[in-house]
Amino acid sequence: MSFDFDSLIAAINSAYPGAVKERIEYRGETTLIIDKDRISSVCGHLKGTFGFTFLADLTAVDYLEIRTPRYEVVYHVHRFGPEIDENIRLRLKAEVHGDNPKIDSVTHIWSGADWLEREVYDMFGIVFTGHPDLRRILMPEDYEPFPLRKDFDVRDREASKRSFERALREGGD
Amino acid sequence: MERVEFISQEANFNADTGIRTETMMLNMGPQHPATHGVLRVVLYLDGETVVKAVPYIGYLHRGIEKLCEHITYQQCLPYTDRMDYLASICNNIGYILTVEKLLGIQDAIPERAKTAEVILFELGRIESHLVGIGTNALDLGAMSAFLYCFKERERIYDILETVCGARLTTSYPRVGGLPLDLPDDFEEKVRNFLKVFPATLAEVDSLLTRNRIWIDRTKGVATISAEDAIDLGLTGPALRGSGVPYDVRKAMPYLGYENYDFEVPVANEGDAYSRFLCRMEEMRQSLKIIEQGINNLPDGPYAADLPDVVLPEKELTYTRMESLIRHFVLVYEGFKPPAGEVQHAVENPKGELSYYLVSDGTGKPYRMRVRGPSFVNMQALPNMVKGRLLADVIAAIGSLDIVLGEIDR
């Protein structure tokens, strides 16, 4: 790929000093570790200045007892181009601490992040500050645990039972 | 059955007409034939005009991403069928490609396997578009187009059945290539399909494309601009129908798509009719790709020569001790990709499907994330139907061509 990631990183770091903590190349993919508190500014900069208009994916990974900080929120941003080598996909990662996990929302940059952030909140309990409508999306609204956390016990049916019984008792969503 | 509730807190009194009106909440689904699964949309109506639409999803949530953390990479494959079950072969191939990328063995995959996968991928695309167009037309009252589409879909299922023994839940290729060589009559069946399908396509075309009722129901309905479509992250015909020529097969080619001659159809109106036109043309382009594939289907090995990843041939498993041991180790422990993470995207019929795999060096994925196109495309529904008539909601859902198995995973 002809895209110059070095100058992109330099541009981000000059606009937001220390925002890019690390660059990783693996299997032809570029990953940038971004300072968690700058993620929204960096995303805005990438979209505004570098034309990464498309948010391909937003998800999270739980590294319980493997790494601190415990969570990584992963963004896949994409830049369209008329030619093959002008289509650039970039992975951004922001590390989020295990207690009271919180990160800025990017919904004001890409409105498609809405449901994706809701899913991460639903599955990992990571709170996106500034999200317009942060509710559970796939699990029932009164469900308590966060299923994709590594300390979630898949055999434990109690939480589902509670939410099911409440629905039977009270009706509703 | 639809449950109707009245919200009576703020009744509006219209002084001119002397009529008191109120916004009505109409619950559509989760058991509704036009929602293509179990989707619930709560509609707030002013008369017949939609004021607000709120989709509720998750009724089909099976926790596939969590389940895959507990099984080997090979065992994850059947779960991918159950996402977009209308094009399960495309999900399968997308997953296999991601694992191959994680292992770093893409270059070792033989050409025969790659070409066969391209042919099957495009058959899956036609299969899915036939359902998409057929059910969209059925929801809007055109039953005959639906029947023509489903008749042809059977033919594709027959091909899939000869290749892998299953019609709907294919679970077909394996990491490293194909599990068995293609059956002898594969080429003949595909050629036969290439011969008969254009006639059906022309029939569907003549039933719908210039049909006055169809045009009235879809043209200018559920419109979305190119900017909004990109902002929302739409992909597939939902994005190309708005004039953005983004197709993963061209943008980030896989399986050697860069060597095939095909066009990416784009329509500019961004309405339900544009998306329909895109799907129709994509089927014609898929035929072109299948034809090139079947004409250049090379002979030779069908699976990579990688003993660490690919199961030994059945005959050897039964006759040789070493092969038997290898078979057992691969089935019980699975292959172990090096620690690392990859994302791989494919152009599924409904849009960009991407898998994000994180390996910790063991035989099971540490994290498998599926970005289903339907999940993201579904977000466009509230925008599309706002201020439109209730009947247009049906046209909008049909034209987005969602499948709930993929939204809920």
Interface residues (C-beta under 8 A of the other chain):
Chain A: Y26 R27 E29 T31 T53 F54 L55 A56 D57 T59 V61 D62 I66 V74 H76 F80 G81 I84 N87 R89 R91 W110 S111 G112 A113 D114 W115 L116 E119 M123 I137 L138 M139 P140 P147 L148 F152 V154 D173
Chain B: Y56 I57 G58 H61 G63 E65 K66 H70 K101 L102 G104 I230 D231 L232 G233 L234 V244 Y246 K250 A251 M252 P253 E258 G340 E341 V342 Q343 A345 E352 S354 Y356 V358 D360 Y366 R367 R369 R371 F375 V376 M378 Q379 D408 R409
